[in-house]
Amino acid sequence: MSSPPTIQNDHASDFELSVPRNAVESTARKLFAPVQFLSFWTAVALPFAYPPLLYHGYVSATTVTFALLLALNMVAIVVGHGYNLD
């Protein structure tokens, strides 16, 4: 024997799932916006710290500091790359 046909109402399930998802996405965007703003402007301003470090020469502490600032700048570029694209 065959099973009875089932009625699938995709539109109702899409609506029920999209309301919480949109709320979560909206909240996540609102929470991420200040982080993205700060990352963008950090990526813009941080290179101004490089010349004084390079001017004073390569001391081991300066080299480590320079490498850390360079890594921080790369992270800031990646996180802040989409700032104000709207």
PDB file of N, CA, C and O in Angstrom:
ATOM      1  N   MET A   1       0.826  -1.176   0.000  1.00  0.00           N
ATOM      2  CA  MET A   1       0.000   0.000   0.000  1.00  0.00           C
ATOM      3  C   MET A   1       0.876   1.248   0.000  1.00  0.00           C
ATOM      4  O   MET A   1       1.975   1.247   0.554  1.00  0.00           O
ATOM      5  N   SER A   2       0.403   2.256  -0.596  1.00  0.00           N
ATOM      6  CA  SER A   2       1.156   3.498  -0.639  1.00  0.00           C
ATOM      7  C   SER A   2       0.718   4.401   0.513  1.00  0.00           C
ATOM      8  O   SER A   2      -0.394   4.289   1.029  1.00  0.00           O
ATOM      9  N   SER A   3       1.609   5.283   0.892  1.00  0.00           N
ATOM     10  CA  SER A   3       1.282   6.204   1.988  1.00  0.00           C
ATOM     11  C   SER A   3       0.449   7.359   1.436  1.00  0.00           C
ATOM     12  O   SER A   3       0.512   7.674   0.247  1.00  0.00           O
ATOM     13  N   PRO A   4      -0.321   7.976   2.309  1.00  0.00           N
ATOM     14  CA  PRO A   4      -1.151   9.091   1.846  1.00  0.00           C
ATOM     15  C   PRO A   4      -0.271  10.276   1.450  1.00  0.00           C
ATOM     16  O   PRO A   4       0.810  10.472   2.005  1.00  0.00           O
ATOM     17  N   PRO A   5      -0.739  11.050   0.501  1.00  0.00           N
ATOM     18  CA  PRO A   5       0.058  12.204   0.066  1.00  0.00           C
ATOM     19  C   PRO A   5       0.181  13.226   1.208  1.00  0.00           C
ATOM     20  O   PRO A   5      -0.748  13.433   1.988  1.00  0.00           O
ATOM     21  N   THR A   6       1.342  13.844   1.274  1.00  0.00           N
ATOM     22  CA  THR A   6       1.554  14.873   2.285  1.00  0.00           C
ATOM     23  C   THR A   6       1.490  16.242   1.625  1.00  0.00           C
ATOM     24  O   THR A   6       1.876  16.416   0.469  1.00  0.00           O
ATOM     25  N   ILE A   7       1.009  17.175   2.364  1.00  0.00           N
ATOM     26  CA  ILE A   7       0.910  18.547   1.878  1.00  0.00           C
ATOM     27  C   ILE A   7       2.075  19.326   2.479  1.00  0.00           C
ATOM     28  O   ILE A   7       2.235  19.393   3.698  1.00  0.00           O
ATOM     29  N   GLN A   8       2.871  19.902   1.613  1.00  0.00           N
ATOM     30  CA  GLN A   8       4.009  20.687   2.085  1.00  0.00           C
ATOM     31  C   GLN A   8       3.713  22.156   1.864  1.00  0.00           C
ATOM     32  O   GLN A   8       3.414  22.597   0.754  1.00  0.00           O
ATOM     33  N   ASN A   9       3.802  22.876   2.922  1.00  0.00           N
ATOM     34  CA  ASN A   9       3.587  24.311   2.855  1.00  0.00           C
ATOM     35  C   ASN A   9       4.926  24.997   3.119  1.00  0.00           C
ATOM     36  O   ASN A   9       5.238  25.372   4.249  1.00  0.00           O
ATOM     37  N   ASP A  10       5.708  25.152   2.055  1.00  0.00           N
ATOM     38  CA  ASP A  10       7.042  25.720   2.196  1.00  0.00           C
ATOM     39  C   ASP A  10       7.014  27.185   2.596  1.00  0.00           C
ATOM     40  O   ASP A  10       7.913  27.656   3.293  1.00  0.00           O
ATOM     41  N   HIS A  11       6.004  27.900   2.168  1.00  0.00           N
ATOM     42  CA  HIS A  11       5.945  29.324   2.446  1.00  0.00           C
ATOM     43  C   HIS A  11       5.774  29.598   3.935  1.00  0.00           C
ATOM     44  O   HIS A  11       6.391  30.525   4.457  1.00  0.00           O
ATOM     45  N   ALA A  12       4.966  28.829   4.618  1.00  0.00           N
ATOM     46  CA  ALA A  12       4.761  29.033   6.046  1.00  0.00           C
ATOM     47  C   ALA A  12       6.040  28.720   6.814  1.00  0.00           C
ATOM     48  O   ALA A  12       6.396  29.455   7.735  1.00  0.00           O
ATOM     49  N   SER A  13       6.734  27.647   6.455  1.00  0.00           N
ATOM     50  CA  SER A  13       7.958  27.306   7.173  1.00  0.00           C
ATOM     51  C   SER A  13       9.062  28.322   6.888  1.00  0.00           C
ATOM     52  O   SER A  13       9.866  28.613   7.774  1.00  0.00           O
ATOM     53  N   ASP A  14       9.119  28.870   5.669  1.00  0.00           N
ATOM     54  CA  ASP A  14      10.110  29.899   5.362  1.00  0.00           C
ATOM     55  C   ASP A  14       9.879  31.132   6.207  1.00  0.00           C
ATOM     56  O   ASP A  14      10.830  31.736   6.703  1.00  0.00           O
ATOM     57  N   PHE A  15       8.624  31.511   6.376  1.00  0.00           N
ATOM     58  CA  PHE A  15       8.319  32.696   7.164  1.00  0.00           C
ATOM     59  C   PHE A  15       8.692  32.476   8.628  1.00  0.00           C
ATOM     60  O   PHE A  15       9.268  33.360   9.263  1.00  0.00           O
ATOM     61  N   GLU A  16       8.372  31.322   9.154  1.00  0.00           N
ATOM     62  CA  GLU A  16       8.664  31.054  10.554  1.00  0.00           C
ATOM     63  C   GLU A  16      10.172  31.031  10.807  1.00  0.00           C
ATOM     64  O   GLU A  16      10.628  31.476  11.860  1.00  0.00           O
ATOM     65  N   LEU A  17      10.938  30.519   9.860  1.00  0.00           N
ATOM     66  CA  LEU A  17      12.376  30.459  10.040  1.00  0.00           C
ATOM     67  C   LEU A  17      13.056  31.791   9.754  1.00  0.00           C
ATOM     68  O   LEU A  17      14.092  32.090  10.348  1.00  0.00           O
ATOM     69  N   SER A  18      12.502  32.587   8.867  1.00  0.00           N
ATOM     70  CA  SER A  18      13.170  33.821   8.481  1.00  0.00           C
ATOM     71  C   SER A  18      13.026  34.919   9.521  1.00  0.00           C
ATOM     72  O   SER A  18      13.893  35.788   9.609  1.00  0.00           O
ATOM     73  N   VAL A  19      11.976  34.909  10.300  1.00  0.00           N
ATOM     74  CA  VAL A  19      11.806  35.967  11.293  1.00  0.00           C
ATOM     75  C   VAL A  19      12.905  35.900  12.347  1.00  0.00           C
ATOM     76  O   VAL A  19      13.550  36.922  12.583  1.00  0.00           O
ATOM     77  N   PRO A  20      13.158  34.771  12.992  1.00  0.00           N
ATOM     78  CA  PRO A  20      14.253  34.748  13.964  1.00  0.00           C
ATOM     79  C   PRO A  20      15.630  34.942  13.328  1.00  0.00           C
ATOM     80  O   PRO A  20      16.498  35.587  13.915  1.00  0.00           O
ATOM     81  N   ARG A  21      15.831  34.390  12.136  1.00  0.00           N
ATOM     82  CA  ARG A  21      17.120  34.542  11.473  1.00  0.00           C
ATOM     83  C   ARG A  21      17.388  36.010  11.182  1.00  0.00           C
ATOM     84  O   ARG A  21      18.498  36.491  11.414  1.00  0.00           O
ATOM     85  N   ASN A  22      16.392  36.730  10.678  1.00  0.00           N
ATOM     86  CA  ASN A  22      16.581  38.141  10.394  1.00  0.00           C
ATOM     87  C   ASN A  22      16.856  38.930  11.666  1.00  0.00           C
ATOM     88  O   ASN A  22      17.661  39.861  11.661  1.00  0.00           O
ATOM     89  N   ALA A  23      16.185  38.557  12.763  1.00  0.00           N
ATOM     90  CA  ALA A  23      16.420  39.240  14.030  1.00  0.00           C
ATOM     91  C   ALA A  23      17.848  38.992  14.516  1.00  0.00           C
ATOM     92  O   ALA A  23      18.504  39.910  15.009  1.00  0.00           O
ATOM     93  N   VAL A  24      18.319  37.782  14.381  1.00  0.00           N
ATOM     94  CA  VAL A  24      19.684  37.456  14.813  1.00  0.00           C
ATOM     95  C   VAL A  24      20.700  38.162  13.924  1.00  0.00           C
ATOM     96  O   VAL A  24      21.681  38.717  14.419  1.00  0.00           O
ATOM     97  N   GLU A  25      20.469  38.143  12.623  1.00  0.00           N
ATOM     98  CA  GLU A  25      21.395  38.818  11.707  1.00  0.00           C
ATOM     99  C   GLU A  25      21.427  40.318  11.966  1.00  0.00           C
ATOM    100  O   GLU A  25      22.493  40.934  11.939  1.00  0.00           O
ATOM    101  N   SER A  26      20.266  40.904  12.216  1.00  0.00           N
ATOM    102  CA  SER A  26      20.193  42.335  12.487  1.00  0.00           C
ATOM    103  C   SER A  26      20.947  42.678  13.768  1.00  0.00           C
ATOM    104  O   SER A  26      21.690  43.658  13.812  1.00  0.00           O
ATOM    105  N   THR A  27      20.756  41.881  14.791  1.00  0.00           N
ATOM    106  CA  THR A  27      21.455  42.112  16.054  1.00  0.00           C
ATOM    107  C   THR A  27      22.949  41.925  15.878  1.00  0.00           C
ATOM    108  O   THR A  27      23.735  42.706  16.415  1.00  0.00           O
ATOM    109  N   ALA A  28      23.353  40.915  15.143  1.00  0.00           N
ATOM    110  CA  ALA A  28      24.779  40.677  14.902  1.00  0.00           C
ATOM    111  C   ALA A  28      25.403  41.838  14.136  1.00  0.00           C
ATOM    112  O   ALA A  28      26.519  42.255  14.445  1.00  0.00           O
ATOM    113  N   ARG A  29      24.689  42.365  13.138  1.00  0.00           N
ATOM    114  CA  ARG A  29      25.204  43.523  12.390  1.00  0.00           C
ATOM    115  C   ARG A  29      25.360  44.735  13.292  1.00  0.00           C
ATOM    116  O   ARG A  29      26.342  45.470  13.188  1.00  0.00           O
ATOM    117  N   LYS A  30      24.387  44.946  14.181  1.00  0.00           N
ATOM    118  CA  LYS A  30      24.459  46.099  15.091  1.00  0.00           C
ATOM    119  C   LYS A  30      25.618  45.966  16.068  1.00  0.00           C
ATOM    120  O   LYS A  30      26.253  46.959  16.424  1.00  0.00           O
ATOM    121  N   LEU A  31      25.893  44.738  16.502  1.00  0.00           N
ATOM    122  CA  LEU A  31      27.002  44.528  17.426  1.00  0.00           C
ATOM    123  C   LEU A  31      28.358  44.582  16.716  1.00  0.00           C
ATOM    124  O   LEU A  31      29.352  44.993  17.314  1.00  0.00           O
ATOM    125  N   PHE A  32      28.404  44.173  15.458  1.00  0.00           N
ATOM    126  CA  PHE A  32      29.652  44.141  14.708  1.00  0.00           C
ATOM    127  C   PHE A  32      30.018  45.510  14.134  1.00  0.00           C
ATOM    128  O   PHE A  32      31.187  45.751  13.836  1.00  0.00           O
ATOM    129  N   ALA A  33      29.055  46.403  13.975  1.00  0.00           N
ATOM    130  CA  ALA A  33      29.320  47.706  13.361  1.00  0.00           C
ATOM    131  C   ALA A  33      30.387  48.511  14.104  1.00  0.00           C
ATOM    132  O   ALA A  33      31.289  49.038  13.454  1.00  0.00           O
ATOM    133  N   PRO A  34      30.329  48.631  15.433  1.00  0.00           N
ATOM    134  CA  PRO A  34      31.402  49.382  16.108  1.00  0.00           C
ATOM    135  C   PRO A  34      32.777  48.709  15.990  1.00  0.00           C
ATOM    136  O   PRO A  34      33.796  49.395  15.906  1.00  0.00           O
ATOM    137  N   VAL A  35      32.806  47.394  15.984  1.00  0.00           N
ATOM    138  CA  VAL A  35      34.073  46.668  15.835  1.00  0.00           C
ATOM    139  C   VAL A  35      34.651  46.935  14.449  1.00  0.00           C
ATOM    140  O   VAL A  35      35.854  47.151  14.298  1.00  0.00           O
ATOM    141  N   GLN A  36      33.789  46.917  13.445  1.00  0.00           N
ATOM    142  CA  GLN A  36      34.242  47.167  12.073  1.00  0.00           C
ATOM    143  C   GLN A  36      34.715  48.610  11.912  1.00  0.00           C
ATOM    144  O   GLN A  36      35.717  48.864  11.243  1.00  0.00           O
ATOM    145  N   PHE A  37      34.006  49.547  12.517  1.00  0.00           N
ATOM    146  CA  PHE A  37      34.391  50.961  12.487  1.00  0.00           C
ATOM    147  C   PHE A  37      35.779  51.147  13.105  1.00  0.00           C
ATOM    148  O   PHE A  37      36.653  51.781  12.515  1.00  0.00           O
ATOM    149  N   LEU A  38      35.965  50.590  14.294  1.00  0.00           N
ATOM    150  CA  LEU A  38      37.240  50.718  14.984  1.00  0.00           C
ATOM    151  C   LEU A  38      38.371  50.038  14.209  1.00  0.00           C
ATOM    152  O   LEU A  38      39.483  50.562  14.143  1.00  0.00           O
ATOM    153  N   SER A  39      38.092  48.891  13.631  1.00  0.00           N
ATOM    154  CA  SER A  39      39.110  48.181  12.853  1.00  0.00           C
ATOM    155  C   SER A  39      39.509  48.961  11.607  1.00  0.00           C
ATOM    156  O   SER A  39      40.688  49.031  11.259  1.00  0.00           O
ATOM    157  N   PHE A  40      38.523  49.543  10.942  1.00  0.00           N
ATOM    158  CA  PHE A  40      38.821  50.327   9.741  1.00  0.00           C
ATOM    159  C   PHE A  40      39.753  51.491  10.057  1.00  0.00           C
ATOM    160  O   PHE A  40      40.768  51.685   9.388  1.00  0.00           O
ATOM    161  N   TRP A  41      39.399  52.266  11.083  1.00  0.00           N
ATOM    162  CA  TRP A  41      40.195  53.441  11.399  1.00  0.00           C
ATOM    163  C   TRP A  41      41.533  53.075  12.045  1.00  0.00           C
ATOM    164  O   TRP A  41      42.495  53.836  11.948  1.00  0.00           O
ATOM    165  N   THR A  42      41.597  51.927  12.698  1.00  0.00           N
ATOM    166  CA  THR A  42      42.883  51.438  13.189  1.00  0.00           C
ATOM    167  C   THR A  42      43.783  51.091  12.015  1.00  0.00           C
ATOM    168  O   THR A  42      44.975  51.399  12.031  1.00  0.00           O
ATOM    169  N   ALA A  43      43.224  50.456  11.006  1.00  0.00           N
ATOM    170  CA  ALA A  43      44.003  50.108   9.815  1.00  0.00           C
ATOM    171  C   ALA A  43      44.486  51.352   9.084  1.00  0.00           C
ATOM    172  O   ALA A  43      45.545  51.331   8.457  1.00  0.00           O
ATOM    173  N   VAL A  44      43.721  52.430   9.160  1.00  0.00           N
ATOM    174  CA  VAL A  44      44.130  53.685   8.513  1.00  0.00           C
ATOM    175  C   VAL A  44      45.228  54.374   9.320  1.00  0.00           C
ATOM    176  O   VAL A  44      46.203  54.862   8.746  1.00  0.00           O
ATOM    177  N   ALA A  45      45.080  54.419  10.643  1.00  0.00           N
ATOM    178  CA  ALA A  45      45.983  55.211  11.482  1.00  0.00           C
ATOM    179  C   ALA A  45      47.261  54.477  11.889  1.00  0.00           C
ATOM    180  O   ALA A  45      48.285  55.120  12.118  1.00  0.00           O
ATOM    181  N   LEU A  46      47.223  53.178  11.981  1.00  0.00           N
ATOM    182  CA  LEU A  46      48.359  52.425  12.499  1.00  0.00           C
ATOM    183  C   LEU A  46      49.642  52.583  11.690  1.00  0.00           C
ATOM    184  O   LEU A  46      50.717  52.599  12.290  1.00  0.00           O
ATOM    185  N   PRO A  47      49.596  52.698  10.387  1.00  0.00           N
ATOM    186  CA  PRO A  47      50.861  52.875   9.641  1.00  0.00           C
ATOM    187  C   PRO A  47      51.642  54.134  10.022  1.00  0.00           C
ATOM    188  O   PRO A  47      52.836  54.224   9.735  1.00  0.00           O
ATOM    189  N   PHE A  48      50.988  55.105  10.662  1.00  0.00           N
ATOM    190  CA  PHE A  48      51.712  56.299  11.091  1.00  0.00           C
ATOM    191  C   PHE A  48      52.667  56.001  12.248  1.00  0.00           C
ATOM    192  O   PHE A  48      53.532  56.821  12.556  1.00  0.00           O
ATOM    193  N   ALA A  49      52.525  54.860  12.882  1.00  0.00           N
ATOM    194  CA  ALA A  49      53.443  54.461  13.953  1.00  0.00           C
ATOM    195  C   ALA A  49      54.696  53.795  13.407  1.00  0.00           C
ATOM    196  O   ALA A  49      55.672  53.643  14.141  1.00  0.00           O
ATOM    197  N   TYR A  50      54.699  53.394  12.148  1.00  0.00           N
ATOM    198  CA  TYR A  50      55.852  52.688  11.586  1.00  0.00           C
ATOM    199  C   TYR A  50      57.097  53.573  11.427  1.00  0.00           C
ATOM    200  O   TYR A  50      58.177  53.134  11.823  1.00  0.00           O
ATOM    201  N   PRO A  51      57.014  54.774  10.882  1.00  0.00           N
ATOM    202  CA  PRO A  51      58.238  55.567  10.666  1.00  0.00           C
ATOM    203  C   PRO A  51      59.060  55.825  11.932  1.00  0.00           C
ATOM    204  O   PRO A  51      60.284  55.701  11.883  1.00  0.00           O
ATOM    205  N   PRO A  52      58.433  56.183  13.077  1.00  0.00           N
ATOM    206  CA  PRO A  52      59.280  56.374  14.260  1.00  0.00           C
ATOM    207  C   PRO A  52      60.010  55.096  14.682  1.00  0.00           C
ATOM    208  O   PRO A  52      61.158  55.150  15.121  1.00  0.00           O
ATOM    209  N   LEU A  53      59.341  53.949  14.547  1.00  0.00           N
ATOM    210  CA  LEU A  53      60.010  52.694  14.895  1.00  0.00           C
ATOM    211  C   LEU A  53      61.169  52.407  13.947  1.00  0.00           C
ATOM    212  O   LEU A  53      62.231  51.957  14.377  1.00  0.00           O
ATOM    213  N   LEU A  54      60.968  52.662  12.677  1.00  0.00           N
ATOM    214  CA  LEU A  54      62.029  52.417  11.703  1.00  0.00           C
ATOM    215  C   LEU A  54      63.163  53.433  11.830  1.00  0.00           C
ATOM    216  O   LEU A  54      64.322  53.113  11.566  1.00  0.00           O
ATOM    217  N   TYR A  55      62.827  54.646  12.232  1.00  0.00           N
ATOM    218  CA  TYR A  55      63.840  55.691  12.380  1.00  0.00           C
ATOM    219  C   TYR A  55      64.832  55.365  13.497  1.00  0.00           C
ATOM    220  O   TYR A  55      66.022  55.659  13.386  1.00  0.00           O
ATOM    221  N   HIS A  56      64.338  54.764  14.558  1.00  0.00           N
ATOM    222  CA  HIS A  56      65.196  54.465  15.705  1.00  0.00           C
ATOM    223  C   HIS A  56      66.047  53.226  15.497  1.00  0.00           C
ATOM    224  O   HIS A  56      66.846  52.883  16.369  1.00  0.00           O
ATOM    225  N   GLY A  57      65.905  52.561  14.395  1.00  0.00           N
ATOM    226  CA  GLY A  57      66.756  51.424  14.086  1.00  0.00           C
ATOM    227  C   GLY A  57      66.166  50.105  14.541  1.00  0.00           C
ATOM    228  O   GLY A  57      65.146  50.058  15.228  1.00  0.00           O
ATOM    229  N   TYR A  58      66.827  49.049  14.147  1.00  0.00           N
ATOM    230  CA  TYR A  58      66.347  47.703  14.464  1.00  0.00           C
ATOM    231  C   TYR A  58      67.008  47.196  15.740  1.00  0.00           C
ATOM    232  O   TYR A  58      68.101  46.630  15.719  1.00  0.00           O
ATOM    233  N   VAL A  59      66.328  47.410  16.821  1.00  0.00           N
ATOM    234  CA  VAL A  59      66.688  46.795  18.087  1.00  0.00           C
ATOM    235  C   VAL A  59      65.723  45.635  18.250  1.00  0.00           C
ATOM    236  O   VAL A  59      64.623  45.673  17.698  1.00  0.00           O
ATOM    237  N   SER A  60      66.102  44.615  18.986  1.00  0.00           N
ATOM    238  CA  SER A  60      65.240  43.430  19.068  1.00  0.00           C
ATOM    239  C   SER A  60      63.844  43.772  19.563  1.00  0.00           C
ATOM    240  O   SER A  60      62.869  43.221  19.051  1.00  0.00           O
ATOM    241  N   ALA A  61      63.713  44.659  20.539  1.00  0.00           N
ATOM    242  CA  ALA A  61      62.390  45.047  21.036  1.00  0.00           C
ATOM    243  C   ALA A  61      61.625  45.817  19.964  1.00  0.00           C
ATOM    244  O   ALA A  61      60.415  45.644  19.816  1.00  0.00           O
ATOM    245  N   THR A  62      62.316  46.650  19.230  1.00  0.00           N
ATOM    246  CA  THR A  62      61.668  47.416  18.172  1.00  0.00           C
ATOM    247  C   THR A  62      61.213  46.496  17.048  1.00  0.00           C
ATOM    248  O   THR A  62      60.148  46.704  16.466  1.00  0.00           O
ATOM    249  N   THR A  63      62.000  45.497  16.745  1.00  0.00           N
ATOM    250  CA  THR A  63      61.634  44.552  15.692  1.00  0.00           C
ATOM    251  C   THR A  63      60.386  43.774  16.075  1.00  0.00           C
ATOM    252  O   THR A  63      59.492  43.581  15.251  1.00  0.00           O
ATOM    253  N   VAL A  64      60.324  43.331  17.315  1.00  0.00           N
ATOM    254  CA  VAL A  64      59.138  42.609  17.788  1.00  0.00           C
ATOM    255  C   VAL A  64      57.930  43.534  17.786  1.00  0.00           C
ATOM    256  O   VAL A  64      56.844  43.134  17.366  1.00  0.00           O
ATOM    257  N   THR A  65      58.106  44.754  18.248  1.00  0.00           N
ATOM    258  CA  THR A  65      57.005  45.725  18.260  1.00  0.00           C
ATOM    259  C   THR A  65      56.521  46.002  16.844  1.00  0.00           C
ATOM    260  O   THR A  65      55.318  46.053  16.589  1.00  0.00           O
ATOM    261  N   PHE A  66      57.463  46.180  15.927  1.00  0.00           N
ATOM    262  CA  PHE A  66      57.103  46.430  14.538  1.00  0.00           C
ATOM    263  C   PHE A  66      56.331  45.254  13.950  1.00  0.00           C
ATOM    264  O   PHE A  66      55.341  45.452  13.246  1.00  0.00           O
ATOM    265  N   ALA A  67      56.771  44.043  14.233  1.00  0.00           N
ATOM    266  CA  ALA A  67      56.083  42.854  13.724  1.00  0.00           C
ATOM    267  C   ALA A  67      54.675  42.739  14.314  1.00  0.00           C
ATOM    268  O   ALA A  67      53.731  42.387  13.607  1.00  0.00           O
ATOM    269  N   LEU A  68      54.538  43.030  15.590  1.00  0.00           N
ATOM    270  CA  LEU A  68      53.205  42.989  16.218  1.00  0.00           C
ATOM    271  C   LEU A  68      52.277  44.062  15.643  1.00  0.00           C
ATOM    272  O   LEU A  68      51.097  43.804  15.402  1.00  0.00           O
ATOM    273  N   LEU A  69      52.813  45.258  15.427  1.00  0.00           N
ATOM    274  CA  LEU A  69      51.990  46.317  14.823  1.00  0.00           C
ATOM    275  C   LEU A  69      51.591  45.957  13.395  1.00  0.00           C
ATOM    276  O   LEU A  69      50.471  46.240  12.969  1.00  0.00           O
ATOM    277  N   LEU A  70      52.492  45.344  12.669  1.00  0.00           N
ATOM    278  CA  LEU A  70      52.184  44.924  11.302  1.00  0.00           C
ATOM    279  C   LEU A  70      51.098  43.844  11.298  1.00  0.00           C
ATOM    280  O   LEU A  70      50.188  43.880  10.471  1.00  0.00           O
ATOM    281  N   ALA A  71      51.194  42.888  12.218  1.00  0.00           N
ATOM    282  CA  ALA A  71      50.167  41.844  12.325  1.00  0.00           C
ATOM    283  C   ALA A  71      48.831  42.443  12.741  1.00  0.00           C
ATOM    284  O   ALA A  71      47.787  42.067  12.208  1.00  0.00           O
ATOM    285  N   LEU A  72      48.860  43.375  13.692  1.00  0.00           N
ATOM    286  CA  LEU A  72      47.624  44.048  14.121  1.00  0.00           C
ATOM    287  C   LEU A  72      47.000  44.815  12.965  1.00  0.00           C
ATOM    288  O   LEU A  72      45.778  44.831  12.812  1.00  0.00           O
ATOM    289  N   ASN A  73      47.837  45.450  12.151  1.00  0.00           N
ATOM    290  CA  ASN A  73      47.337  46.191  10.999  1.00  0.00           C
ATOM    291  C   ASN A  73      46.673  45.256   9.991  1.00  0.00           C
ATOM    292  O   ASN A  73      45.642  45.603   9.415  1.00  0.00           O
ATOM    293  N   MET A  74      47.246  44.089   9.775  1.00  0.00           N
ATOM    294  CA  MET A  74      46.649  43.122   8.842  1.00  0.00           C
ATOM    295  C   MET A  74      45.284  42.643   9.354  1.00  0.00           C
ATOM    296  O   MET A  74      44.331  42.533   8.583  1.00  0.00           O
ATOM    297  N   VAL A  75      45.200  42.366  10.637  1.00  0.00           N
ATOM    298  CA  VAL A  75      43.914  41.944  11.222  1.00  0.00           C
ATOM    299  C   VAL A  75      42.894  43.067  11.100  1.00  0.00           C
ATOM    300  O   VAL A  75      41.738  42.826  10.754  1.00  0.00           O
ATOM    301  N   ALA A  76      43.320  44.291  11.384  1.00  0.00           N
ATOM    302  CA  ALA A  76      42.405  45.433  11.289  1.00  0.00           C
ATOM    303  C   ALA A  76      41.918  45.634   9.859  1.00  0.00           C
ATOM    304  O   ALA A  76      40.759  45.993   9.650  1.00  0.00           O
ATOM    305  N   ILE A  77      42.764  45.415   8.893  1.00  0.00           N
ATOM    306  CA  ILE A  77      42.355  45.544   7.485  1.00  0.00           C
ATOM    307  C   ILE A  77      41.300  44.502   7.138  1.00  0.00           C
ATOM    308  O   ILE A  77      40.304  44.815   6.486  1.00  0.00           O
ATOM    309  N   VAL A  78      41.516  43.271   7.569  1.00  0.00           N
ATOM    310  CA  VAL A  78      40.567  42.198   7.249  1.00  0.00           C
ATOM    311  C   VAL A  78      39.222  42.438   7.924  1.00  0.00           C
ATOM    312  O   VAL A  78      38.176  42.291   7.292  1.00  0.00           O
ATOM    313  N   VAL A  79      39.242  42.806   9.205  1.00  0.00           N
ATOM    314  CA  VAL A  79      37.984  42.999   9.938  1.00  0.00           C
ATOM    315  C   VAL A  79      37.258  44.259   9.464  1.00  0.00           C
ATOM    316  O   VAL A  79      36.031  44.258   9.368  1.00  0.00           O
ATOM    317  N   GLY A  80      37.985  45.316   9.171  1.00  0.00           N
ATOM    318  CA  GLY A  80      37.344  46.582   8.824  1.00  0.00           C
ATOM    319  C   GLY A  80      37.146  46.823   7.347  1.00  0.00           C
ATOM    320  O   GLY A  80      36.745  47.919   6.957  1.00  0.00           O
ATOM    321  N   HIS A  81      37.417  45.827   6.504  1.00  0.00           N
ATOM    322  CA  HIS A  81      37.379  46.065   5.050  1.00  0.00           C
ATOM    323  C   HIS A  81      36.010  46.432   4.511  1.00  0.00           C
ATOM    324  O   HIS A  81      35.937  47.100   3.480  1.00  0.00           O
ATOM    325  N   GLY A  82      34.937  46.035   5.145  1.00  0.00           N
ATOM    326  CA  GLY A  82      33.609  46.335   4.616  1.00  0.00           C
ATOM    327  C   GLY A  82      32.935  47.531   5.248  1.00  0.00           C
ATOM    328  O   GLY A  82      31.743  47.751   5.034  1.00  0.00           O
ATOM    329  N   TYR A  83      33.669  48.308   6.021  1.00  0.00           N
ATOM    330  CA  TYR A  83      33.086  49.450   6.733  1.00  0.00           C
ATOM    331  C   TYR A  83      32.553  50.491   5.749  1.00  0.00           C
ATOM    332  O   TYR A  83      33.240  50.878   4.804  1.00  0.00           O
ATOM    333  N   ASN A  84      31.350  50.926   5.979  1.00  0.00           N
ATOM    334  CA  ASN A  84      30.707  52.031   5.250  1.00  0.00           C
ATOM    335  C   ASN A  84      30.557  51.761   3.752  1.00  0.00           C
ATOM    336  O   ASN A  84      30.691  52.679   2.942  1.00  0.00           O
ATOM    337  N   LEU A  85      30.285  50.524   3.381  1.00  0.00           N
ATOM    338  CA  LEU A  85      30.041  50.196   1.977  1.00  0.00           C
ATOM    339  C   LEU A  85      28.578  50.370   1.588  1.00  0.00           C
ATOM    340  O   LEU A  85      28.232  50.302   0.409  1.00  0.00           O
ATOM    341  N   ASP A  86      27.725  50.594   2.573  1.00  0.00           N
ATOM    342  CA  ASP A  86      26.286  50.711   2.287  1.00  0.00           C
ATOM    343  C   ASP A  86      25.951  51.901   1.518  1.00  0.00           C
ATOM    344  O   ASP A  86      24.782  52.126   1.207  1.00  0.00           O
TER     345      ASP A  86
END
